[in-house]
Amino acid sequence: MKVTMLAKEYPPNVYGGAGVHLRHLAHELSRIMDVEVKCFGNQNIKEKHLKVKGYQPCDRLKECNDPHFYLPFSTISINLLMARDMIDTDIIHSHTWYASFAGFLAKRLYKLPLVVTCHSIEPSRPWKEEQLGRAYQLSSWLEKTAIESADRVIAVSKNVKEDILKHFNITEDRIVVIYNGIDLNKWKETLTDFTKKEYGIDHDYILFVGRTTRQKGMIYLIEAADYIEKDVQIVICTSAPDTKEVEEEMMQKMIQKKNIIWINKLLREEQYIELYSGAVVFVCPSIYEPFGIVNIEAMACKTPIVASAVGGIKEVVIHEETGMLVEPAKPKQLAYYINHLLRNRELARKLGENGRKRVKEHFSWTSIAQQTKNLYESIL
């Protein structure tokens, strides 16, 4: 059996959770079946059971007079190229709206079964209109078309499943919940100081990792800084801003806080592992989070979590067992629980140990790959 996966992100071009998910899922599935990945970029990987091909938009699109139209036109052009090459496969599996049109076309043109993974859905992210402009209507339509035509839809949490049923015309029996996972052989507590020294982290610190977007709730952590223990550093690792305006807004807020260290670039995986491992607390202040891979990354490194009680986070972080859940958009409450763990290190250590245990039991990529393969077999 062979699956062809369609996505925007694949290494080395990974900016968010969907790209992390696809990298690990494709690798793990290739141990038990043939996998082909078509993605945005110029990748060209040919291994025995895993092949990856990147696609670039049509060159003439660079002449587009209105920059707001470049994203939708370039996205559609790549989807057309992906669909054109859709041969010699048994099943199509698309990830995110960026590649959903190629999946829809392949199902129609080649009569192949289609699986769509929803890492999030556009109706639950109205702020994306700020990033996408008029293309937000297109992204919403492409997503809706693919989801409603799919043979099966994978939701990365029960919360996402509920949102799909709320916003799309699809029956519940076509939706399956399969969580995200993590490679526990790589993601484990690693107490080194190379990255901390590089960025001037020389005190106890709390950590945020995520894209520079309103969704991630960075602004509430920045506002909470005024109420957090003064001798503690706040390390904020960001990448891939939704817009320059959002990035500049966050920058202006952060430069007013002396205890914030802003690492505004993508790091290597081993650097993230070091930063997670050394943090006293990991903070996830999102206002919307379908799953939140960053939380299981932190838990794998035995770091306790303070996170917003929204979306799929509530299915990952267990209050007072692996971390603390707070109301979203409440900086003072966020600071209260961060300080609580800073002042109670034995409790923080216990929550971190529980987190690692929970990840081992529920978020293994080996199990997730087998669940995904079983789903494929059920619709062939």
C-alpha positions as YAML, in Angstrom:
chain: A
units: angstrom
residues:
- id: 1
  name: MET
  ca: [0.00, 0.00, 0.00]
- id: 2
  name: LYS
  ca: [1.21, 3.50, -0.85]
- id: 3
  name: VAL
  ca: [0.01, 6.88, 0.43]
- id: 4
  name: THR
  ca: [0.70, 10.27, -1.13]
- id: 5
  name: MET
  ca: [0.71, 13.09, 1.42]
- id: 6
  name: LEU
  ca: [0.16, 16.70, 0.39]
- id: 7
  name: ALA
  ca: [1.26, 19.63, 2.52]
- id: 8
  name: LYS
  ca: [2.83, 23.06, 2.58]
- id: 9
  name: GLU
  ca: [5.50, 22.34, 5.18]
- id: 10
  name: TYR
  ca: [8.15, 19.64, 5.19]
- id: 11
  name: PRO
  ca: [11.78, 19.83, 6.41]
- id: 12
  name: PRO
  ca: [13.73, 22.00, 6.14]
- id: 13
  name: ASN
  ca: [10.74, 24.34, 5.68]
- id: 14
  name: VAL
  ca: [8.88, 23.78, 8.96]
- id: 15
  name: TYR
  ca: [7.24, 26.72, 10.73]
- id: 16
  name: GLY
  ca: [4.47, 25.23, 12.85]
- id: 17
  name: GLY
  ca: [2.85, 22.15, 14.32]
- id: 18
  name: ALA
  ca: [1.52, 20.79, 11.03]
- id: 19
  name: GLY
  ca: [5.03, 20.58, 9.60]
- id: 20
  name: VAL
  ca: [6.35, 18.85, 12.72]
- id: 21
  name: HIS
  ca: [3.44, 16.40, 12.56]
- id: 22
  name: LEU
  ca: [3.99, 15.51, 8.90]
- id: 23
  name: ARG
  ca: [7.74, 15.00, 9.29]
- id: 24
  name: HIS
  ca: [7.29, 12.44, 12.06]
- id: 25
  name: LEU
  ca: [4.20, 10.76, 10.63]
- id: 26
  name: ALA
  ca: [5.76, 10.29, 7.19]
- id: 27
  name: HIS
  ca: [8.95, 8.87, 8.70]
- id: 28
  name: GLU
  ca: [7.10, 6.48, 11.01]
- id: 29
  name: LEU
  ca: [4.65, 5.34, 8.32]
- id: 30
  name: SER
  ca: [7.56, 4.63, 5.95]
- id: 31
  name: ARG
  ca: [8.58, 1.84, 8.33]
- id: 32
  name: ILE
  ca: [5.35, -0.05, 7.57]
- id: 33
  name: MET
  ca: [4.31, 1.13, 4.07]
- id: 34
  name: ASP
  ca: [5.38, 3.25, 1.10]
- id: 35
  name: VAL
  ca: [5.07, 7.01, 1.56]
- id: 36
  name: GLU
  ca: [5.32, 9.86, -0.92]
- id: 37
  name: VAL
  ca: [5.22, 13.51, 0.21]
- id: 38
  name: LYS
  ca: [4.45, 16.42, -2.12]
- id: 39
  name: CYS
  ca: [5.10, 19.81, -0.51]
- id: 40
  name: PHE
  ca: [5.94, 23.46, -1.11]
- id: 41
  name: GLY
  ca: [9.67, 23.96, -1.70]
- id: 42
  name: ASN
  ca: [12.50, 22.32, -3.63]
- id: 43
  name: GLN
  ca: [13.00, 19.10, -1.67]
- id: 44
  name: ASN
  ca: [14.03, 15.98, -3.55]
- id: 45
  name: ILE
  ca: [14.41, 12.94, -1.29]
- id: 46
  name: LYS
  ca: [14.45, 9.38, -2.59]
- id: 47
  name: GLU
  ca: [14.70, 6.66, 0.03]
- id: 48
  name: LYS
  ca: [13.49, 3.08, -0.25]
- id: 49
  name: HIS
  ca: [10.05, 3.67, 1.30]
- id: 50
  name: LEU
  ca: [9.93, 7.48, 1.54]
- id: 51
  name: LYS
  ca: [10.05, 9.93, -1.36]
- id: 52
  name: VAL
  ca: [9.66, 13.71, -1.04]
- id: 53
  name: LYS
  ca: [9.20, 16.18, -3.88]
- id: 54
  name: GLY
  ca: [8.92, 19.95, -3.48]
- id: 55
  name: TYR
  ca: [7.05, 22.27, -5.83]
- id: 56
  name: GLN
  ca: [7.56, 25.95, -6.67]
- id: 57
  name: PRO
  ca: [4.87, 28.35, -7.93]
- id: 58
  name: CYS
  ca: [4.78, 29.46, -11.52]
- id: 59
  name: ASP
  ca: [7.50, 32.08, -12.15]
- id: 60
  name: ARG
  ca: [5.13, 34.47, -13.92]
- id: 61
  name: LEU
  ca: [3.11, 34.85, -10.73]
- id: 62
  name: LYS
  ca: [5.93, 37.01, -9.35]
- id: 63
  name: GLU
  ca: [4.73, 39.68, -11.78]
- id: 64
  name: CYS
  ca: [1.40, 39.89, -9.91]
- id: 65
  name: ASN
  ca: [0.49, 43.58, -9.52]
- id: 66
  name: ASP
  ca: [-1.32, 43.18, -6.19]
- id: 67
  name: PRO
  ca: [0.81, 41.40, -3.53]
- id: 68
  name: HIS
  ca: [-2.39, 40.31, -1.75]
- id: 69
  name: PHE
  ca: [-3.13, 38.05, -4.71]
- id: 70
  name: TYR
  ca: [0.29, 36.39, -4.85]
- id: 71
  name: LEU
  ca: [-0.39, 33.99, -1.97]
- id: 72
  name: PRO
  ca: [-3.68, 32.58, -3.33]
- id: 73
  name: PHE
  ca: [-2.42, 32.36, -6.92]
- id: 74
  name: SER
  ca: [0.89, 30.75, -5.96]
- id: 75
  name: THR
  ca: [-0.86, 28.30, -3.63]
- id: 76
  name: ILE
  ca: [-3.31, 27.21, -6.33]
- id: 77
  name: SER
  ca: [-0.52, 26.88, -8.91]
- id: 78
  name: ILE
  ca: [1.41, 24.50, -6.62]
- id: 79
  name: ASN
  ca: [-1.77, 22.51, -5.95]
- id: 80
  name: LEU
  ca: [-2.31, 22.13, -9.70]
- id: 81
  name: LEU
  ca: [1.24, 20.83, -10.14]
- id: 82
  name: MET
  ca: [0.79, 18.37, -7.27]
- id: 83
  name: ALA
  ca: [-2.49, 17.08, -8.72]
- id: 84
  name: ARG
  ca: [-0.96, 16.75, -12.18]
- id: 85
  name: ASP
  ca: [1.67, 14.34, -10.83]
- id: 86
  name: MET
  ca: [-0.78, 12.21, -8.83]
- id: 87
  name: ILE
  ca: [-0.06, 8.75, -10.20]
- id: 88
  name: ASP
  ca: [0.92, 5.36, -8.80]
- id: 89
  name: THR
  ca: [-0.63, 5.71, -5.36]
- id: 90
  name: ASP
  ca: [-3.47, 4.08, -3.42]
- id: 91
  name: ILE
  ca: [-4.62, 6.90, -1.18]
- id: 92
  name: ILE
  ca: [-4.34, 10.68, -0.89]
- id: 93
  name: HIS
  ca: [-3.79, 12.37, 2.47]
- id: 94
  name: SER
  ca: [-3.77, 16.19, 2.60]
- id: 95
  name: HIS
  ca: [-2.70, 18.45, 5.48]
- id: 96
  name: THR
  ca: [-3.99, 22.03, 6.01]
- id: 97
  name: TRP
  ca: [-5.88, 24.19, 3.53]
- id: 98
  name: TYR
  ca: [-2.69, 25.00, 1.62]
- id: 99
  name: ALA
  ca: [-2.70, 21.55, -0.01]
- id: 100
  name: SER
  ca: [-6.39, 20.67, 0.20]
- id: 101
  name: PHE
  ca: [-7.23, 21.67, -3.39]
- id: 102
  name: ALA
  ca: [-4.69, 19.17, -4.77]
- id: 103
  name: GLY
  ca: [-6.32, 16.45, -2.67]
- id: 104
  name: PHE
  ca: [-9.78, 17.39, -3.88]
- id: 105
  name: LEU
  ca: [-8.64, 17.36, -7.53]
- id: 106
  name: ALA
  ca: [-6.82, 14.02, -7.17]
- id: 107
  name: LYS
  ca: [-9.92, 12.39, -5.70]
- id: 108
  name: ARG
  ca: [-12.04, 13.66, -8.58]
- id: 109
  name: LEU
  ca: [-9.57, 13.09, -11.44]
- id: 110
  name: TYR
  ca: [-8.09, 9.75, -10.41]
- id: 111
  name: LYS
  ca: [-10.92, 8.37, -8.28]
- id: 112
  name: LEU
  ca: [-8.64, 7.91, -5.29]
- id: 113
  name: PRO
  ca: [-9.84, 7.88, -1.66]
- id: 114
  name: LEU
  ca: [-9.05, 11.12, 0.18]
- id: 115
  name: VAL
  ca: [-8.09, 11.63, 3.83]
- id: 116
  name: VAL
  ca: [-7.82, 15.17, 5.21]
- id: 117
  name: THR
  ca: [-6.09, 15.96, 8.50]
- id: 118
  name: CYS
  ca: [-7.43, 19.06, 10.25]
- id: 119
  name: HIS
  ca: [-4.68, 20.58, 12.35]
- id: 120
  name: SER
  ca: [-7.00, 23.56, 12.82]
- id: 121
  name: ILE
  ca: [-9.89, 25.01, 10.83]
- id: 122
  name: GLU
  ca: [-10.29, 28.47, 9.30]
- id: 123
  name: PRO
  ca: [-13.71, 29.35, 10.83]
- id: 124
  name: SER
  ca: [-12.13, 29.08, 14.28]
- id: 125
  name: ARG
  ca: [-9.34, 31.51, 13.32]
- id: 126
  name: PRO
  ca: [-11.00, 34.75, 12.12]
- id: 127
  name: TRP
  ca: [-7.82, 36.71, 12.91]
- id: 128
  name: LYS
  ca: [-6.18, 34.93, 9.94]
- id: 129
  name: GLU
  ca: [-7.93, 37.50, 7.74]
- id: 130
  name: GLU
  ca: [-5.36, 40.02, 9.02]
- id: 131
  name: GLN
  ca: [-2.61, 37.79, 7.60]
- id: 132
  name: LEU
  ca: [-4.29, 36.53, 4.43]
- id: 133
  name: GLY
  ca: [-6.46, 39.51, 3.47]
- id: 134
  name: ARG
  ca: [-8.95, 38.60, 0.75]
- id: 135
  name: ALA
  ca: [-7.25, 35.22, 0.44]
- id: 136
  name: TYR
  ca: [-8.92, 34.25, 3.75]
- id: 137
  name: GLN
  ca: [-12.18, 33.69, 1.85]
- id: 138
  name: LEU
  ca: [-10.32, 31.45, -0.58]
- id: 139
  name: SER
  ca: [-8.57, 29.46, 2.15]
- id: 140
  name: SER
  ca: [-11.92, 28.93, 3.88]
- id: 141
  name: TRP
  ca: [-13.55, 27.72, 0.65]
- id: 142
  name: LEU
  ca: [-10.65, 25.38, -0.24]
- id: 143
  name: GLU
  ca: [-10.72, 23.88, 3.25]
- id: 144
  name: LYS
  ca: [-14.51, 23.44, 3.28]
- id: 145
  name: THR
  ca: [-14.50, 21.81, -0.18]
- id: 146
  name: ALA
  ca: [-11.82, 19.27, 0.76]
- id: 147
  name: ILE
  ca: [-13.30, 18.40, 4.17]
- id: 148
  name: GLU
  ca: [-16.83, 17.88, 2.88]
- id: 149
  name: SER
  ca: [-15.64, 15.71, -0.01]
- id: 150
  name: ALA
  ca: [-13.15, 13.59, 1.99]
- id: 151
  name: ASP
  ca: [-13.71, 9.91, 2.65]
- id: 152
  name: ARG
  ca: [-12.30, 10.38, 6.15]
- id: 153
  name: VAL
  ca: [-11.25, 13.43, 8.16]
- id: 154
  name: ILE
  ca: [-8.66, 13.14, 10.92]
- id: 155
  name: ALA
  ca: [-9.06, 15.61, 13.78]
- id: 156
  name: VAL
  ca: [-5.98, 16.11, 15.95]
- id: 157
  name: SER
  ca: [-8.16, 16.46, 19.05]
- id: 158
  name: LYS
  ca: [-11.74, 15.96, 20.21]
- id: 159
  name: ASN
  ca: [-12.08, 19.73, 20.28]
- id: 160
  name: VAL
  ca: [-11.21, 19.97, 16.58]
- id: 161
  name: LYS
  ca: [-13.75, 17.24, 15.84]
- id: 162
  name: GLU
  ca: [-16.44, 19.29, 17.57]
- id: 163
  name: ASP
  ca: [-15.46, 22.36, 15.54]
- id: 164
  name: ILE
  ca: [-15.59, 20.39, 12.28]
- id: 165
  name: LEU
  ca: [-19.11, 19.15, 13.05]
- id: 166
  name: LYS
  ca: [-20.16, 22.69, 13.95]
- id: 167
  name: HIS
  ca: [-18.88, 24.39, 10.80]
- id: 168
  name: PHE
  ca: [-19.04, 21.81, 7.99]
- id: 169
  name: ASN
  ca: [-21.60, 19.56, 6.36]
- id: 170
  name: ILE
  ca: [-20.11, 16.21, 7.33]
- id: 171
  name: THR
  ca: [-21.38, 13.25, 9.32]
- id: 172
  name: GLU
  ca: [-19.70, 12.23, 12.55]
- id: 173
  name: ASP
  ca: [-18.89, 8.72, 11.30]
- id: 174
  name: ARG
  ca: [-16.47, 10.19, 8.74]
- id: 175
  name: ILE
  ca: [-14.35, 11.90, 11.42]
- id: 176
  name: VAL
  ca: [-11.65, 10.09, 13.41]
- id: 177
  name: VAL
  ca: [-9.61, 11.58, 16.26]
- id: 178
  name: ILE
  ca: [-5.89, 10.75, 16.07]
- id: 179
  name: TYR
  ca: [-3.66, 12.85, 18.31]
- id: 180
  name: ASN
  ca: [-0.29, 14.35, 17.46]
- id: 181
  name: GLY
  ca: [2.80, 12.62, 18.80]
- id: 182
  name: ILE
  ca: [6.46, 13.01, 19.63]
- id: 183
  name: ASP
  ca: [9.72, 11.07, 19.21]
- id: 184
  name: LEU
  ca: [10.61, 10.19, 22.79]
- id: 185
  name: ASN
  ca: [14.08, 8.95, 21.80]
- id: 186
  name: LYS
  ca: [14.99, 12.51, 20.77]
- id: 187
  name: TRP
  ca: [12.75, 14.57, 23.01]
- id: 188
  name: LYS
  ca: [13.99, 14.02, 26.52]
- id: 189
  name: GLU
  ca: [15.52, 16.03, 29.33]
- id: 190
  name: THR
  ca: [18.93, 17.32, 28.21]
- id: 191
  name: LEU
  ca: [20.70, 19.53, 30.73]
- id: 192
  name: THR
  ca: [23.33, 21.41, 28.69]
- id: 193
  name: ASP
  ca: [24.07, 25.15, 28.54]
- id: 194
  name: PHE
  ca: [25.30, 25.86, 25.00]
- id: 195
  name: THR
  ca: [22.13, 27.59, 23.76]
- id: 196
  name: LYS
  ca: [21.54, 29.41, 27.06]
- id: 197
  name: LYS
  ca: [25.04, 30.88, 26.95]
- id: 198
  name: GLU
  ca: [24.60, 31.87, 23.30]
- id: 199
  name: TYR
  ca: [21.52, 33.97, 24.11]
- id: 200
  name: GLY
  ca: [22.52, 35.32, 27.51]
- id: 201
  name: ILE
  ca: [20.16, 33.18, 29.61]
- id: 202
  name: ASP
  ca: [21.89, 33.21, 33.00]
- id: 203
  name: HIS
  ca: [19.05, 33.05, 35.54]
- id: 204
  name: ASP
  ca: [16.09, 30.78, 36.22]
- id: 205
  name: TYR
  ca: [13.72, 31.22, 33.29]
- id: 206
  name: ILE
  ca: [10.28, 30.45, 31.95]
- id: 207
  name: LEU
  ca: [9.85, 29.59, 28.27]
- id: 208
  name: PHE
  ca: [7.47, 30.32, 25.41]
- id: 209
  name: VAL
  ca: [7.83, 28.69, 21.98]
- id: 210
  name: GLY
  ca: [5.52, 29.51, 19.07]
- id: 211
  name: ARG
  ca: [4.80, 31.53, 15.98]
- id: 212
  name: THR
  ca: [4.38, 35.31, 16.21]
- id: 213
  name: THR
  ca: [0.61, 35.37, 15.85]
- id: 214
  name: ARG
  ca: [-2.33, 36.62, 17.90]
- id: 215
  name: GLN
  ca: [-3.51, 33.02, 18.23]
- id: 216
  name: LYS
  ca: [-0.54, 32.11, 20.45]
- id: 217
  name: GLY
  ca: [-1.40, 34.74, 23.07]
- id: 218
  name: MET
  ca: [2.15, 36.15, 23.34]
- id: 219
  name: ILE
  ca: [0.75, 39.53, 24.30]
- id: 220
  name: TYR
  ca: [-0.72, 38.10, 27.52]
- id: 221
  name: LEU
  ca: [2.63, 36.63, 28.58]
- id: 222
  name: ILE
  ca: [4.31, 39.95, 27.86]
- id: 223
  name: GLU
  ca: [1.69, 41.73, 29.98]
- id: 224
  name: ALA
  ca: [2.10, 39.09, 32.72]
- id: 225
  name: ALA
  ca: [5.83, 39.94, 32.91]
- id: 226
  name: ASP
  ca: [5.05, 42.83, 35.27]
- id: 227
  name: TYR
  ca: [3.66, 40.36, 37.85]
- id: 228
  name: ILE
  ca: [6.23, 37.56, 37.54]
- id: 229
  name: GLU
  ca: [9.11, 37.16, 40.02]
- id: 230
  name: LYS
  ca: [11.65, 39.87, 39.13]
- id: 231
  name: ASP
  ca: [14.75, 37.66, 39.25]
- id: 232
  name: VAL
  ca: [13.34, 35.29, 36.61]
- id: 233
  name: GLN
  ca: [14.00, 35.67, 32.90]
- id: 234
  name: ILE
  ca: [11.27, 35.19, 30.32]
- id: 235
  name: VAL
  ca: [12.60, 33.52, 27.16]
- id: 236
  name: ILE
  ca: [10.38, 33.94, 24.12]
- id: 237
  name: CYS
  ca: [11.27, 31.85, 21.03]
- id: 238
  name: THR
  ca: [9.28, 32.87, 17.98]
- id: 239
  name: SER
  ca: [9.22, 32.44, 14.22]
- id: 240
  name: ALA
  ca: [7.06, 32.96, 11.14]
- id: 241
  name: PRO
  ca: [5.07, 36.12, 12.02]
- id: 242
  name: ASP
  ca: [1.57, 36.32, 10.56]
- id: 243
  name: THR
  ca: [2.28, 39.91, 9.50]
- id: 244
  name: LYS
  ca: [5.04, 42.46, 9.98]
- id: 245
  name: GLU
  ca: [2.52, 44.58, 11.88]
- id: 246
  name: VAL
  ca: [1.97, 41.84, 14.49]
- id: 247
  name: GLU
  ca: [5.72, 41.29, 14.80]
- id: 248
  name: GLU
  ca: [6.40, 45.01, 15.28]
- id: 249
  name: GLU
  ca: [3.58, 45.31, 17.82]
- id: 250
  name: MET
  ca: [5.04, 42.47, 19.91]
- id: 251
  name: MET
  ca: [8.53, 43.93, 19.58]
- id: 252
  name: GLN
  ca: [7.40, 47.32, 20.90]
- id: 253
  name: LYS
  ca: [5.74, 45.64, 23.88]
- id: 254
  name: MET
  ca: [8.78, 43.48, 24.66]
- id: 255
  name: ILE
  ca: [11.45, 46.17, 24.54]
- id: 256
  name: GLN
  ca: [9.75, 47.82, 27.51]
- id: 257
  name: LYS
  ca: [10.40, 44.70, 29.66]
- id: 258
  name: LYS
  ca: [13.94, 44.23, 30.94]
- id: 259
  name: ASN
  ca: [13.49, 40.58, 31.92]
- id: 260
  name: ILE
  ca: [12.46, 39.31, 28.45]
- id: 261
  name: ILE
  ca: [14.93, 37.59, 26.12]
- id: 262
  name: TRP
  ca: [13.49, 37.39, 22.60]
- id: 263
  name: ILE
  ca: [14.92, 34.75, 20.25]
- id: 264
  name: ASN
  ca: [13.28, 35.71, 16.96]
- id: 265
  name: LYS
  ca: [14.49, 32.87, 14.71]
- id: 266
  name: LEU
  ca: [14.02, 29.18, 14.12]
- id: 267
  name: LEU
  ca: [16.40, 27.08, 16.18]
- id: 268
  name: ARG
  ca: [17.72, 23.59, 15.67]
- id: 269
  name: GLU
  ca: [15.77, 20.79, 17.34]
- id: 270
  name: GLU
  ca: [18.52, 20.10, 19.87]
- id: 271
  name: GLN
  ca: [18.49, 23.78, 20.89]
- id: 272
  name: TYR
  ca: [14.77, 23.69, 21.59]
- id: 273
  name: ILE
  ca: [15.24, 20.51, 23.63]
- id: 274
  name: GLU
  ca: [17.92, 22.24, 25.71]
- id: 275
  name: LEU
  ca: [15.71, 25.27, 26.33]
- id: 276
  name: TYR
  ca: [12.67, 23.17, 27.26]
- id: 277
  name: SER
  ca: [14.79, 21.05, 29.60]
- id: 278
  name: GLY
  ca: [16.31, 24.00, 31.42]
- id: 279
  name: ALA
  ca: [13.12, 26.00, 31.90]
- id: 280
  name: VAL
  ca: [11.46, 26.03, 35.32]
- id: 281
  name: VAL
  ca: [8.07, 26.44, 33.61]
- id: 282
  name: PHE
  ca: [6.81, 26.27, 30.02]
- id: 283
  name: VAL
  ca: [4.02, 28.74, 29.21]
- id: 284
  name: CYS
  ca: [1.38, 28.29, 26.49]
- id: 285
  name: PRO
  ca: [-1.00, 31.29, 26.66]
- id: 286
  name: SER
  ca: [-2.85, 30.58, 23.39]
- id: 287
  name: ILE
  ca: [-6.37, 31.88, 22.83]
- id: 288
  name: TYR
  ca: [-6.97, 29.08, 20.30]
- id: 289
  name: GLU
  ca: [-5.05, 25.82, 20.07]
- id: 290
  name: PRO
  ca: [-6.36, 22.74, 18.23]
- id: 291
  name: PHE
  ca: [-3.76, 20.53, 19.91]
- id: 292
  name: GLY
  ca: [-0.52, 22.28, 20.85]
- id: 293
  name: ILE
  ca: [2.53, 20.17, 20.00]
- id: 294
  name: VAL
  ca: [4.71, 22.52, 22.05]
- id: 295
  name: ASN
  ca: [3.05, 21.22, 25.22]
- id: 296
  name: ILE
  ca: [3.98, 17.59, 24.59]
- id: 297
  name: GLU
  ca: [7.49, 18.73, 23.63]
- id: 298
  name: ALA
  ca: [7.80, 20.41, 27.03]
- id: 299
  name: MET
  ca: [6.25, 17.45, 28.84]
- id: 300
  name: ALA
  ca: [8.68, 15.06, 27.12]
- id: 301
  name: CYS
  ca: [11.51, 17.16, 28.58]
- id: 302
  name: LYS
  ca: [9.98, 16.93, 32.09]
- id: 303
  name: THR
  ca: [9.02, 20.61, 32.15]
- id: 304
  name: PRO
  ca: [5.78, 21.60, 33.96]
- id: 305
  name: ILE
  ca: [3.28, 23.68, 32.03]
- id: 306
  name: VAL
  ca: [1.09, 26.70, 32.61]
- id: 307
  name: ALA
  ca: [-1.35, 26.86, 29.70]
- id: 308
  name: SER
  ca: [-4.68, 28.32, 28.64]
- id: 309
  name: ALA
  ca: [-7.66, 26.03, 29.12]
- id: 310
  name: VAL
  ca: [-8.68, 26.18, 25.46]
- id: 311
  name: GLY
  ca: [-9.14, 23.71, 22.61]
- id: 312
  name: GLY
  ca: [-7.02, 20.59, 22.51]
- id: 313
  name: ILE
  ca: [-4.75, 21.82, 25.32]
- id: 314
  name: LYS
  ca: [-7.32, 20.53, 27.80]
- id: 315
  name: GLU
  ca: [-6.86, 17.03, 26.34]
- id: 316
  name: VAL
  ca: [-3.07, 17.17, 26.70]
- id: 317
  name: VAL
  ca: [-2.33, 19.10, 29.91]
- id: 318
  name: ILE
  ca: [-4.04, 17.75, 33.01]
- id: 319
  name: HIS
  ca: [-4.64, 20.45, 35.63]
- id: 320
  name: GLU
  ca: [-2.58, 19.95, 38.78]
- id: 321
  name: GLU
  ca: [-1.18, 16.69, 37.37]
- id: 322
  name: THR
  ca: [1.09, 17.72, 34.49]
- id: 323
  name: GLY
  ca: [0.63, 21.47, 34.74]
- id: 324
  name: MET
  ca: [-1.75, 24.30, 35.53]
- id: 325
  name: LEU
  ca: [-4.62, 25.42, 33.31]
- id: 326
  name: VAL
  ca: [-5.74, 29.06, 33.35]
- id: 327
  name: GLU
  ca: [-8.41, 31.16, 31.71]
- id: 328
  name: PRO
  ca: [-7.23, 32.58, 28.38]
- id: 329
  name: ALA
  ca: [-6.35, 36.27, 28.03]
- id: 330
  name: LYS
  ca: [-5.87, 36.76, 31.80]
- id: 331
  name: PRO
  ca: [-2.28, 38.00, 32.37]
- id: 332
  name: LYS
  ca: [-2.57, 38.26, 36.17]
- id: 333
  name: GLN
  ca: [-3.93, 34.70, 36.49]
- id: 334
  name: LEU
  ca: [-1.19, 33.48, 34.16]
- id: 335
  name: ALA
  ca: [1.43, 35.17, 36.34]
- id: 336
  name: TYR
  ca: [-0.12, 33.76, 39.53]
- id: 337
  name: TYR
  ca: [0.31, 30.14, 38.43]
- id: 338
  name: ILE
  ca: [3.77, 30.76, 36.99]
- id: 339
  name: ASN
  ca: [4.84, 32.25, 40.33]
- id: 340
  name: HIS
  ca: [3.18, 29.36, 42.17]
- id: 341
  name: LEU
  ca: [5.45, 26.88, 40.39]
- id: 342
  name: LEU
  ca: [8.51, 29.11, 40.71]
- id: 343
  name: ARG
  ca: [7.99, 29.16, 44.48]
- id: 344
  name: ASN
  ca: [7.17, 25.46, 44.77]
- id: 345
  name: ARG
  ca: [10.00, 23.68, 42.96]
- id: 346
  name: GLU
  ca: [9.15, 20.23, 44.32]
- id: 347
  name: LEU
  ca: [5.62, 20.57, 42.89]
- id: 348
  name: ALA
  ca: [7.10, 21.76, 39.59]
- id: 349
  name: ARG
  ca: [9.43, 18.73, 39.51]
- id: 350
  name: LYS
  ca: [6.53, 16.34, 40.22]
- id: 351
  name: LEU
  ca: [4.38, 17.87, 37.45]
- id: 352
  name: GLY
  ca: [7.31, 17.54, 35.04]
- id: 353
  name: GLU
  ca: [7.78, 13.85, 35.89]
- id: 354
  name: ASN
  ca: [4.05, 13.24, 35.41]
- id: 355
  name: GLY
  ca: [4.17, 15.00, 32.07]
- id: 356
  name: ARG
  ca: [6.89, 12.73, 30.70]
- id: 357
  name: LYS
  ca: [4.92, 9.70, 31.86]
- id: 358
  name: ARG
  ca: [1.73, 10.94, 30.19]
- id: 359
  name: VAL
  ca: [3.49, 11.56, 26.88]
- id: 360
  name: LYS
  ca: [4.91, 8.02, 26.93]
- id: 361
  name: GLU
  ca: [1.47, 6.54, 27.49]
- id: 362
  name: HIS
  ca: [-0.59, 8.59, 25.02]
- id: 363
  name: PHE
  ca: [1.49, 10.34, 22.34]
- id: 364
  name: SER
  ca: [3.81, 7.80, 20.70]
- id: 365
  name: TRP
  ca: [4.37, 8.21, 16.94]
- id: 366
  name: THR
  ca: [4.54, 4.43, 16.52]
- id: 367
  name: SER
  ca: [0.97, 4.10, 17.77]
- id: 368
  name: ILE
  ca: [-0.22, 7.11, 15.75]
- id: 369
  name: ALA
  ca: [1.27, 5.74, 12.52]
- id: 370
  name: GLN
  ca: [-0.44, 2.38, 13.06]
- id: 371
  name: GLN
  ca: [-3.78, 4.09, 13.75]
- id: 372
  name: THR
  ca: [-3.35, 6.08, 10.52]
- id: 373
  name: LYS
  ca: [-2.50, 2.97, 8.48]
- id: 374
  name: ASN
  ca: [-5.54, 1.20, 9.93]
- id: 375
  name: LEU
  ca: [-7.71, 4.12, 8.80]
- id: 376
  name: TYR
  ca: [-6.28, 3.89, 5.26]
- id: 377
  name: GLU
  ca: [-7.06, 0.18, 5.10]
- id: 378
  name: SER
  ca: [-10.63, 0.76, 6.27]
- id: 379
  name: ILE
  ca: [-11.49, 2.89, 3.20]
- id: 380
  name: LEU
  ca: [-9.65, 0.98, 0.48]
...
